[in-house]
Amino acid sequence: MPHDLPLTLLISLVLTLIFELGFAFCAGQRTPRRLLLVVLVNTLTNPVVVLLHVLFPHPCLTLLLEICAILIEGFIYRTCTDSIRRPYLFSLAINAFSYGCGEVLNHLLPLLF
Amino acid sequence: MKKLLTIVLTLIFCLSLFLPIAHADVIWEPNSSFYEKHRVECEYIDKSYVAFNGAQGYRAPGDKKPIWVCDDSEQTLYISFAYTAKDGTRWGAADITMDGEWVSVWIDLGTMAPVYDSRDFFADHANEIYAYTDELDDLPDSGSELVYLWNYPGALDSYTFTLDEFEDSYGSNVYTDEFGGVWVYFPYIFGADGWIYATDPFNSEPISLPVALINVPTESAPVDVTLPDDESMETETPASTAAPTPAASTAAPEDVGETDSAQTGSSVGFSRLLFIIGAVFFLVLASVVLIVVLYACKKK
């Protein structure tokens, strides 16, 4: 049970960036500008989502926050780059991948340590 | 340019949705003309008191005719601000309902009993409270079992949370009671604070400890105050009989064992949370600015 909130936020952001940058790279978004955009949209949404999840840990709120994050990220991808053909689908996929990896990691880490 | 403006406004709107969190714990000010005139002389005490049958509330301290009299055998009132009159009488402002409307009344604090709370506990046990390390590490991360959060070690009142809800909350201080039971203080959970009995977090029965539940009103109380005849309440006068002053209720850093801040755990936790919210907000703001820059570069 993490009791250091700043550390929780930092780890969450770093892991999200690793997963999403990996996904974006594999999806063909390889220029520095596109990767920077992935970093920025996550720096925009991830800390807020994680902080609210920690303060109000209700599954419905978490779902709502994730949906908001996907929509905001999709909107930014659509507005700031032409290289992503379906920005909202891309946002959904990249967030689902990141969330899924996080869940797997959450279950794997206690088994490893 | 129009599109850029749309983006910025949308992002500002999205950000504003998260802003109210930072203002959640505002100070409640009495709706009283006396308070308006004497705001500077009033002292923020943020404490609950028990008013007993016959306790009287006035429109202003020193008034002769009360506008409210406590009809119940006892009533717990939240006192936000206190005013000390020239004769030394301390008056507390409480909000009560009269004819369906909230009215602020001034009650002589000497006629009421202060409710023992977490701040009092911190002050009374300052040297026995130390920083949290890993006392709750054995607690499962998830599950539907209820965890009990107590107002203070030995309190009768508790809140409950499931393990799932409790996930990611953080403890700040630890206290070991007379019987070796370990208590972990949580400064902020769903807008409240409290202690978890780490020795048995799922225990629903209050742990009997020799701590005062309420303090006894001072003898100089002008109103005839009778304490309820309740065996569960310890009526023995504690060392500090008078209502604890804010200074006494707030443990200094050196007093709180190994705690690393100048305030009680509650204040520490809340200040820390505000700082974190501020940091997240600036991070978000910086990201917005850089995204707008990226968008502007794309347009060029």
HADDOCK unambig.tbl for C-alpha pairs under 7 A between the chains (distance, minus, plus):
assign (segid A and resid 1 and name CA) (segid B and resid 137 and name CA) 6.51 0.50 0.50
assign (segid A and resid 1 and name CA) (segid B and resid 141 and name CA) 6.08 0.50 0.50
assign (segid A and resid 1 and name CA) (segid B and resid 167 and name CA) 6.26 0.50 0.50
assign (segid A and resid 1 and name CA) (segid B and resid 168 and name CA) 5.60 0.50 0.50
assign (segid A and resid 2 and name CA) (segid B and resid 168 and name CA) 5.30 0.50 0.50
assign (segid A and resid 2 and name CA) (segid B and resid 169 and name CA) 6.96 0.50 0.50
assign (segid A and resid 2 and name CA) (segid B and resid 170 and name CA) 6.32 0.50 0.50
assign (segid A and resid 3 and name CA) (segid B and resid 168 and name CA) 6.55 0.50 0.50
assign (segid A and resid 3 and name CA) (segid B and resid 169 and name CA) 6.00 0.50 0.50
assign (segid A and resid 3 and name CA) (segid B and resid 170 and name CA) 3.49 0.50 0.50
assign (segid A and resid 3 and name CA) (segid B and resid 171 and name CA) 5.79 0.50 0.50
assign (segid A and resid 4 and name CA) (segid B and resid 170 and name CA) 6.41 0.50 0.50
assign (segid A and resid 6 and name CA) (segid B and resid 276 and name CA) 6.89 0.50 0.50
assign (segid A and resid 40 and name CA) (segid B and resid 287 and name CA) 5.39 0.50 0.50
assign (segid A and resid 40 and name CA) (segid B and resid 291 and name CA) 6.70 0.50 0.50
assign (segid A and resid 43 and name CA) (segid B and resid 283 and name CA) 6.91 0.50 0.50
assign (segid A and resid 43 and name CA) (segid B and resid 284 and name CA) 6.47 0.50 0.50
assign (segid A and resid 43 and name CA) (segid B and resid 287 and name CA) 6.28 0.50 0.50
assign (segid A and resid 44 and name CA) (segid B and resid 284 and name CA) 4.53 0.50 0.50
assign (segid A and resid 44 and name CA) (segid B and resid 287 and name CA) 5.46 0.50 0.50
assign (segid A and resid 44 and name CA) (segid B and resid 288 and name CA) 6.89 0.50 0.50
assign (segid A and resid 47 and name CA) (segid B and resid 280 and name CA) 6.16 0.50 0.50
assign (segid A and resid 48 and name CA) (segid B and resid 280 and name CA) 6.70 0.50 0.50
assign (segid A and resid 54 and name CA) (segid B and resid 168 and name CA) 5.65 0.50 0.50
assign (segid A and resid 54 and name CA) (segid B and resid 169 and name CA) 6.64 0.50 0.50
assign (segid A and resid 55 and name CA) (segid B and resid 190 and name CA) 6.59 0.50 0.50
assign (segid A and resid 56 and name CA) (segid B and resid 190 and name CA) 6.51 0.50 0.50
assign (segid A and resid 57 and name CA) (segid B and resid 165 and name CA) 5.38 0.50 0.50
assign (segid A and resid 58 and name CA) (segid B and resid 165 and name CA) 6.53 0.50 0.50
assign (segid A and resid 80 and name CA) (segid B and resid 294 and name CA) 6.84 0.50 0.50
assign (segid A and resid 80 and name CA) (segid B and resid 295 and name CA) 4.94 0.50 0.50
assign (segid A and resid 80 and name CA) (segid B and resid 298 and name CA) 6.84 0.50 0.50
